[in-house]
Amino acid sequence: MTHPGELLKSRNLYAGKEMGQNFLSDPGTAQMIVDQAGITGDTLVLEVGPGLGALTLPLARAAGKVVAVEKDRRIIPLLEGELADAGLTNVTIINQNILKTDIREIAGDSRLVVMGNLPYNISSQILFKLVKTRSVVEKAFLMFQKELAVRLKAEPGGRDYSRLSAVVQYAARISHMANIRPNSFFPRPDVDSTVLRFDFFETPGMNEEREDLLFAVIKAAFSKRRKTLKNSMTGGDLGFKKSEAGQALERAGIDPVRRAETLTIEEFVTLAGAVWEMKKE
C-alpha cells in the first residue's frame, strides 16, 4: 500500500476538509480491523468511503466481493490503481454519496457487512440509514471520532445519551472493537478514533410505520432535552397539545416531569405504543 500523502502528491491532490477526509495510513491497523471482523470468502462487504484503499485492499483479499461507495471522484483513479497493482478484481467502486445510495439494491438477496471510516459530519445520518435498512445489513464495523463513539454507547441517565444513542441501540447491539491513535491517519487528526461493532437485529411486532413513529417520538423527546417530556413532546412533528402529551405519558406509565435522557429503550417503545394507540383512536 502506497502512503496516502505520496499518492495524493503524485496527482497534485489534497485531503478535502469539507468532506472530513482523514485517510487511514497504517496497514497494520487496517488488517487488524479486517481480522477482527471475521471477513471470509462468503462475505459481501459494503465499504463506506474507501478513500485511497487502506482498508479496501485487505478487505478484498479476505471477502468474496467488496462494493466501495466513494463520493470524491478525484481519488477514484488512485484507488483503482492501488487495486490493480495488488491484482485485486473483486471490488466494485460506485462514485456516489452513501446517503443517496440504494443499500438494498447492493445487497440483493444477501446480507451485507458494512465497514468504513465515517466522516464526522455525516456519521449520524449514515447510522440512521443503516438502522432503516438493517433487514439487509447483518453487522457493521465502523470508525468514528472517539467522542461520537462514547455517545453511541452511552446509557440512559447521562448527558452523552442522545437521540442517536436511543435509535441505534434500539436496532443493534454495540460493542467496542479498538481505539485508533491519530498517527494512524493522514492528515493526522486532532482526536482519537474508535472502531465499534454493530450487530443489527429486527424487533418483533414492529413494522416500518410503527418504527417511524418510534423514531419521531425519540426525536421529539430529545428536541428540548432540558425540558420535561411533557413539554418537549408538545408541538413539533407529533403535533401534540400539552394535554395530549401528558395523556400519552400517563398511558405509558411514565412520569411527565422526567427528561428524555432518563428513558430506557424499552420505555421509549412503550411510549411510542401509547402514542400509536392515541393516533388510531
Buried (B, 14 or more C-beta within 10 A) or exposed (E): BBBBBEBBEEEEBEBEEEEBBBBBBBBEBBBBBBEEBEBEEEBBBBBBBBBBBBBBBBBBBBBBBBBBBBBBEEBBEBBEBBBEEBEBEBBEBBEEEBEEBEBEEBBEEBBBBBBBBBBBEBBBEBBBBBBBBBEBBBBBBBBBBEEBBBBBBBEBEEEBBBBBBBBBBBBBEBEEBBEBEEEBBBBEBEEBBBBBBBEBEEBEEBEEEBBEBBBBBBBBBBBBBEBBBBBBBBBBEBEBEEEBBBBBBEBBEBEBEBBBBBBBBEBBBBBBBBBBEBEEE
